[in-house]
Amino acid sequence: MKKYDILVIGSGAGMNVASDALSNGFKVALVDKGPLGGTCLNLGCIPSKLLIFPAERIADIENSKKLGIEAEVNKVHFIDIMERMRSAIKEDREDIQKGIKMAKKLDYYNGSGYFIDDYTIEVNGKKIFGEKIFIAAGARPIIPNVKGLDKIEFLTNESILELNDLPKSVVILGGGYIACEYAHFLTSMGSAVTIIQRNEKLVANEEPEISELLLKEMSNRMKVYTNTEVIEVTEKGNQITVVGNNRGTNKKIKITAEKILVAGGRVPNSDLLKVQNTGVETDPKGFIKVNEFLQTSKKNIWAFGDIVGKYMFRHSANKEAAYAWHNSFHGKRLPMDYTAMPHAVFSYPEIASVGMTEIEAKKKHNILVGYSNFNRVAKGIAMLEEDTFAKAIVDKESGKILGFHIIGPYASILIQEVINAMANNLNYKAIFKGVHIHPALSELIPSTLGNLMETKD
């Protein structure tokens, strides 16, 4: 059995810990079945955004009629878009591979490892022991228990990246951020898209006003069925039929398409790792339990990223990795703070959020809420943005921003100054100290905070 100072499971954000360990002279083992780089690089945020960027350009062209511009998309070279995405990922992956080969004191175990004893993993028939272990093994798509689904070939957010030909029609099972992003991509490319969402809302964790507007906008480009349970899937020839049941009206729908994309959420890989064999506890959904310092129930084992299920985003995992590493070697431990942890949904229109929702904030705070439509500022008027908006939630007593939510163009960029203010624990009035360029879209932020009012229950 080989013994290591540091054992890292997962080559996504886990690579951050491996790099820190090597910089400090430790002997490190990295275990990952590949591809190197983890979910974000290979199957998640990077490939999907490489696909969504051209989709946004197409949607902008199609939407330009409102500006008095007659334009149309003559041809979409789908295979070129897919190959560009795959080529970019391959290049990054190869760079990681080169770095691993050059690293001294690092052994890479390319395979699916699982715990067989305390601090001991078996991978490819080899047993390895880690004095300190960092688990960042990620998650995988949930496959719902739908009659007939196991008898057909369906797409997930992983296998869709292998497409070379654009499906003429696609039914998407799910209405979360993965479903909405790929619905935007596929319909922009030219597919006839239908979303079937079990929940009453799309992106149900967002503010209700944001979910409502997204549903309205996406329904203009595709068919969307909410509050609908998929009960059966059948295949005949090259066509797949999906039968759903509206949970409110009890009416059945039947949709036929060339492909099905399953996008119903993620399940952690803790079961594949058999973490119970090393004394690591999980919650009822299988996510590894960690405390505020990212420690598991087992001494000298830390976990972070998708496998702990806090915020399933790479930027969250990167910060968690830094805190887990610090806390593993320093007497003064630092608690992980998610107060200003943001996220974005790259749908059309785009969504960005940070902090609490209004419902969450009301439970513990007296709050002020402010709204501003994009067309309340000059640039928004120029863009003819009629319905898009931002929403601010502020603690009445302290003036601290508790949450901020945007739906509209460049939402993920506009929200950054709010994130910075929240991360530095500033009063919302600090936003007004900086001069905002006029007429720029960034004026939306002070416009929203300038409309704060008490809410009525």
C-alpha positions in Angstrom: 0.0 0.0 0.0 1.3 3.4 -1.0 1.0 6.2 1.6 0.6 9.9 0.9 0.6 13.1 3.0 -2.4 14.3 0.9 -5.0 12.4 -1.0 -7.2 14.4 -3.3 -10.3 12.8 -4.9 -11.5 14.8 -7.9 -9.6 16.9 -10.5 -11.9 19.9 -10.7 -11.6 22.3 -7.7 -9.6 19.4 -6.1 -6.7 20.5 -8.3 -6.5 23.7 -6.2 -5.8 21.7 -3.1 -3.3 19.4 -4.9 -1.4 22.5 -6.2 -1.3 24.0 -2.7 -0.1 20.7 -1.2 2.7 20.4 -3.8 3.7 24.0 -3.2 4.3 23.1 0.4 6.4 20.0 -0.4 3.9 17.3 0.4 3.6 14.0 -1.3 0.3 14.0 -3.1 -2.0 11.4 -4.7 -4.7 12.6 -7.1 -7.6 10.2 -7.9 -10.0 10.8 -10.8 -11.5 8.6 -13.4 -11.2 11.6 -15.8 -11.5 13.5 -17.9 -9.2 15.8 -16.1 -10.5 19.2 -15.1 -13.7 18.0 -13.5 -17.3 18.7 -14.3 -17.0 22.5 -14.9 -14.3 22.2 -17.6 -15.6 19.0 -19.3 -19.3 18.7 -18.8 -20.6 21.9 -17.2 -20.0 25.6 -17.2 -17.3 25.9 -19.8 -18.7 23.8 -22.6 -22.3 25.1 -22.0 -21.1 28.8 -22.1 -19.1 28.1 -25.3 -22.4 26.9 -26.8 -24.6 29.6 -25.3 -22.5 32.6 -26.5 -23.4 32.0 -30.2 -27.0 31.2 -29.1 -27.2 34.6 -27.5 -26.0 36.3 -30.7 -28.7 34.5 -32.6 -31.4 35.5 -30.1 -30.2 39.1 -30.3 -30.5 39.0 -34.1 -34.0 37.5 -33.9 -34.9 40.1 -31.3 -33.6 43.1 -33.2 -36.8 43.7 -35.0 -38.1 45.7 -32.0 -35.2 48.1 -32.6 -36.2 48.7 -36.2 -33.6 46.3 -37.6 -34.7 43.8 -40.2 -32.2 40.9 -39.9 -32.3 37.2 -40.1 -30.0 34.2 -39.4 -29.3 32.6 -42.8 -27.4 29.5 -41.6 -26.1 28.1 -38.3 -23.0 25.9 -38.7 -23.9 23.6 -35.8 -21.0 21.2 -36.2 -18.5 24.1 -36.2 -20.0 25.4 -33.0 -19.8 22.0 -31.4 -16.2 21.3 -32.6 -15.0 24.7 -31.4 -16.4 23.8 -27.9 -14.8 20.4 -27.9 -11.5 21.7 -29.2 -11.2 24.4 -26.5 -12.0 21.9 -23.7 -9.4 19.4 -25.1 -6.7 22.1 -25.1 -7.3 22.9 -21.5 -7.5 19.3 -20.5 -4.1 18.6 -22.2 -2.6 21.5 -20.4 -3.7 20.0 -17.1 -2.2 16.6 -18.2 1.1 18.3 -19.0 1.2 19.9 -15.6 0.5 16.6 -13.8 3.4 14.9 -15.7 5.8 17.7 -14.8 4.8 17.8 -11.1 7.2 16.2 -8.7 5.8 14.3 -5.7 2.4 13.9 -7.4 1.0 10.5 -8.4 -2.1 10.5 -10.6 -4.4 7.5 -10.3 -6.7 7.5 -13.4 -9.7 5.4 -12.3 -12.8 5.2 -10.2 -11.6 4.9 -6.6 -13.7 3.9 -3.6 -13.0 3.6 0.1 -12.2 0.1 1.5 -11.1 1.2 5.0 -10.2 4.2 7.1 -8.3 6.7 5.0 -7.8 4.0 2.4 -9.0 3.9 -1.2 -8.7 1.2 -3.9 -8.3 2.3 -7.5 -7.4 0.1 -10.4 -6.6 -2.7 -8.0 -4.1 -0.5 -6.0 -4.6 0.5 -2.4 -3.5 4.0 -1.4 -3.6 5.6 2.0 -3.9 9.4 2.8 -2.9 11.1 6.0 -5.3 13.9 5.1 -8.0 13.5 2.5 -9.9 16.0 0.4 -13.0 14.8 -1.3 -14.2 16.9 -4.3 -15.7 14.1 -6.4 -18.7 16.1 -7.7 -22.1 14.9 -8.9 -23.8 13.3 -11.9 -27.2 13.8 -13.6 -30.3 12.4 -11.8 -32.2 10.0 -14.0 -35.9 10.0 -13.0 -37.9 6.9 -12.6 -40.1 7.3 -15.7 -41.8 4.4 -17.3 -40.0 3.5 -20.6 -37.1 5.9 -20.1 -34.6 3.0 -19.5 -35.5 1.5 -22.8 -34.6 4.5 -25.0 -31.4 6.5 -25.7 -31.7 9.9 -24.1 -29.5 12.9 -23.7 -28.1 14.5 -20.5 -26.1 17.6 -20.0 -23.1 15.4 -20.6 -24.0 13.4 -23.7 -25.5 16.5 -25.5 -21.9 17.7 -25.8 -21.2 14.8 -28.2 -23.8 15.8 -30.7 -22.7 16.4 -34.3 -26.1 16.8 -35.8 -28.8 19.2 -34.5 -32.0 17.4 -33.5 -35.0 18.8 -35.3 -37.0 18.6 -32.1 -36.2 18.0 -28.4 -38.3 17.5 -25.3 -36.5 18.6 -22.2 -37.5 17.0 -18.9 -36.9 19.5 -16.2 -37.0 23.3 -15.6 -34.0 24.2 -13.6 -31.0 26.2 -14.8 -29.5 23.3 -16.9 -32.8 22.8 -18.6 -33.3 26.5 -19.3 -29.8 27.1 -20.6 -29.9 24.2 -23.0 -33.5 25.1 -24.1 -32.1 28.5 -25.0 -29.2 27.0 -26.9 -31.2 24.4 -28.8 -34.0 26.7 -29.8 -31.4 29.3 -31.0 -29.7 26.6 -33.1 -33.0 25.8 -34.7 -34.5 22.9 -32.8 -38.2 22.8 -31.9 -38.0 22.7 -28.1 -40.6 21.6 -25.5 -39.9 21.9 -21.8 -41.9 19.7 -19.4 -41.4 20.9 -15.8 -42.7 19.1 -12.7 -42.6 22.3 -10.6 -45.1 25.1 -11.1 -42.2 27.4 -12.0 -39.1 27.5 -14.1 -35.9 28.0 -12.0 -38.0 27.6 -8.9 -35.4 28.7 -6.5 -35.3 32.2 -8.0 -37.5 35.0 -6.9 -41.1 34.4 -8.1 -41.1 37.5 -10.2 -38.0 36.3 -12.0 -39.4 32.8 -12.6 -42.6 34.4 -13.9 -40.8 36.6 -16.4 -38.5 33.8 -17.6 -41.5 31.6 -18.2 -43.1 34.4 -20.2 -40.0 35.1 -22.3 -39.2 31.4 -22.9 -42.8 30.6 -23.9 -42.4 33.1 -26.8 -39.6 30.9 -28.2 -40.7 27.3 -27.3 -43.5 25.3 -25.7 -43.3 25.1 -21.9 -45.5 22.9 -19.7 -45.2 23.5 -16.0 -46.7 21.6 -13.1 -46.6 18.6 -15.4 -45.4 15.1 -14.4 -43.9 12.9 -17.1 -45.4 9.5 -16.7 -44.3 7.5 -19.8 -41.8 7.6 -22.6 -42.1 5.4 -25.8 -40.0 5.2 -29.0 -41.2 4.3 -32.5 -38.8 4.5 -35.4 -36.7 7.7 -34.9 -39.4 9.5 -32.9 -39.9 9.5 -29.1 -43.2 10.2 -27.5 -43.5 11.7 -24.0 -46.7 11.5 -22.1 -47.2 14.0 -19.2 -50.0 14.7 -16.8 -50.8 18.2 -15.5 -50.9 17.9 -11.8 -53.5 20.7 -11.4 -56.0 19.9 -14.1 -55.2 16.2 -14.4 -55.1 16.6 -18.2 -52.7 14.6 -20.2 -50.3 15.9 -22.9 -48.5 14.0 -25.6 -45.3 15.4 -27.2 -43.4 13.7 -30.0 -39.7 14.6 -30.7 -36.5 13.3 -32.2 -34.6 13.5 -28.9 -35.1 13.8 -25.1 -32.8 15.7 -22.8 -33.0 14.7 -19.2 -32.2 17.7 -17.0 -33.8 17.0 -13.7 -31.0 17.8 -11.3 -27.8 16.3 -9.9 -27.0 13.5 -7.5 -23.7 13.4 -5.5 -21.0 10.7 -6.2 -20.6 9.8 -2.6 -22.3 6.4 -3.1 -19.8 5.5 -5.8 -17.0 6.4 -3.4 -18.5 4.3 -0.6 -17.6 7.0 1.9 -19.3 5.2 4.7 -16.3 2.7 4.7 -14.1 5.5 6.0 -16.7 6.9 8.5 -17.9 9.9 6.5 -21.5 10.7 7.0 -24.0 11.8 4.4 -27.4 13.4 4.5 -30.6 11.6 3.2 -29.9 12.8 -0.3 -26.4 11.4 -0.3 -24.5 14.7 0.1 -21.5 14.6 2.4 -22.1 16.3 5.7 -19.5 19.0 6.5 -19.3 21.6 9.2 -18.7 25.3 8.7 -15.0 24.5 8.3 -15.6 22.0 5.5 -14.7 19.1 7.8 -16.6 15.8 7.5 -17.6 13.6 10.4 -14.2 11.9 10.1 -11.0 13.5 11.4 -8.6 14.7 8.8 -11.1 14.3 5.9 -12.5 17.5 4.3 -15.1 17.7 1.4 -16.2 20.5 -0.9 -17.8 21.3 -4.2 -20.9 19.6 -5.7 -20.6 16.6 -3.4 -21.5 18.6 -0.3 -24.5 20.2 -2.1 -24.2 23.8 -0.7 -23.8 25.8 -3.9 -23.2 23.6 -7.0 -21.1 26.1 -8.9 -17.4 26.1 -9.6 -16.7 29.5 -8.1 -18.2 28.2 -4.8 -16.1 25.0 -5.0 -13.0 27.1 -5.6 -13.6 29.2 -2.5 -14.5 26.1 -0.5 -11.2 24.4 -1.6 -9.2 27.4 -0.3 -11.0 27.3 3.0 -10.7 23.5 3.4 -6.9 23.7 2.7 -6.4 26.5 5.2 -8.4 24.8 7.9 -6.5 21.6 7.5 -3.2 23.1 8.5 -4.0 26.2 10.6 -4.9 26.4 14.3 -7.1 29.4 13.6 -9.8 27.9 11.3 -11.9 30.1 9.1 -15.7 29.4 8.7 -16.9 29.2 5.1 -19.2 32.2 4.6 -21.9 31.9 1.9 -23.5 35.3 2.5 -22.3 36.8 -0.7 -22.2 33.6 -2.8 -23.7 34.5 -6.2 -24.9 32.5 -9.1 -26.1 33.1 -12.6 -28.4 31.3 -15.1 -27.4 31.9 -18.7 -30.9 31.7 -20.1 -32.4 34.3 -22.3 -32.9 36.7 -20.6 -30.0 36.1 -18.2 -30.5 35.8 -14.5 -28.1 36.6 -11.6 -28.7 36.4 -7.9 -26.8 36.8 -4.6 -28.0 36.4 -1.0 -31.5 35.8 0.3 -34.8 35.8 -1.4 -37.5 38.0 0.0 -39.2 35.1 1.7 -36.0 34.0 3.4 -35.1 37.5 4.5 -38.5 38.1 6.1 -38.0 35.2 8.5 -35.2 37.0 10.4 -35.2 40.6 9.3 -37.3 43.7 9.0 -36.7 44.5 5.3 -36.9 47.1 2.6 -37.4 46.0 -1.0 -36.6 48.0 -4.1 -37.3 47.4 -7.7 -36.1 49.0 -10.9 -36.9 48.1 -14.5 -34.1 48.2 -17.0 -36.0 51.0 -18.8 -35.8 53.2 -15.7 -32.2 54.0 -16.8 -31.2 55.6 -20.1 -29.3 52.7 -21.5 -32.3 50.4 -20.8 -34.5 52.7 -22.7 -32.2 52.7 -25.6 -32.2 48.9 -25.6 -36.0 48.8 -25.5 -36.0 46.6 -22.4 -39.6 46.7 -21.2 -40.0 43.9 -18.7 -36.5 43.1 -17.4 -35.7 44.3 -13.9 -33.6 44.2 -10.7 -34.8 43.6 -7.1 -33.0 44.6 -3.9 -33.6 43.3 -0.4 -32.1 45.3 2.4 -32.1 45.0 6.2 -34.1 48.0 7.5 -32.0 48.6 10.7 -28.5 48.0 9.5 -28.8 49.0 5.8 -26.9 45.8 4.8 -27.9 44.3 1.5 -29.4 40.8 2.2 -30.2 39.9 -1.4 -30.1 41.2 -4.9 -31.7 39.6 -8.0 -31.5 40.6 -11.7 -33.2 39.3 -14.9 -32.0 41.0 -18.1 -29.0 41.6 -20.3 -25.6 41.3 -18.7 -27.2 40.4 -15.3 -24.1 38.4 -14.3 -21.9 41.4 -14.9 -24.1 44.1 -13.4 -24.5 42.2 -10.1 -20.8 42.2 -9.3 -20.6 45.5 -7.4 -23.4 44.3 -5.2 -21.5 41.1 -4.5 -18.5 43.2 -3.5 -20.5 45.4 -1.2 -22.1 42.4 0.5 -18.7 40.6 0.8 -17.3 43.6 2.5 -20.3 43.9 4.8 -21.1 47.5 3.6 -24.2 49.5 4.0 -26.1 49.8 0.8 -25.4 53.5 0.7 -21.8 52.7 -0.2 -23.0 51.9 -3.7 -23.9 55.6 -4.1 -20.4 56.8 -3.2 -19.1 55.6 -6.5 -20.1 57.6 -9.5 -21.9 55.4 -12.1 -21.2 56.3 -15.7 -24.2 57.9 -17.5 -25.8 56.7 -19.6 -24.6 53.1 -18.8 -26.5 50.1 -17.8 -24.7 50.0 -14.4 -27.0 52.8 -13.3 -29.6 50.0 -12.8 -28.0 49.1 -9.4 -28.3 52.5 -7.7 -31.7 53.0 -9.3 -32.9 49.8 -7.7 -31.4 50.7 -4.3 -32.9 54.2 -4.6 -36.4 52.7 -4.6 -36.4 50.9 -1.3 -39.8 50.6 0.4 -41.3 48.7 3.3 -43.2 45.6 2.2 -46.7 44.6 3.0 -47.3 41.1 4.3 
